[in-house]
Amino acid sequence: MPTIRIEMFEGRSDELKQELVRQVTDAVVATLQCSPDAVDIILQEVPKSHWATGGRLWSER
């Protein structure tokens, strides 16, 4: 059972997240030759104030 964890900024619509989940599931099924029911995807939405790149918070950009 593959489990995919995706961390991303918060604020995307449920429709976009559903499309992401569908496409990632399809890619895993095609690559690993497994059932879609075996694929777990965990979406973790992170505020920009809790994510930094290059020493700067994304909320400061």
Secondary structure, DSSP 8 states (H G I E B T S, - for coil): --EEEEEEES---HHHHHHHHHHHHHHHHHHHT--GGG-EEEEEEE-GGG-EETTEEGGG-
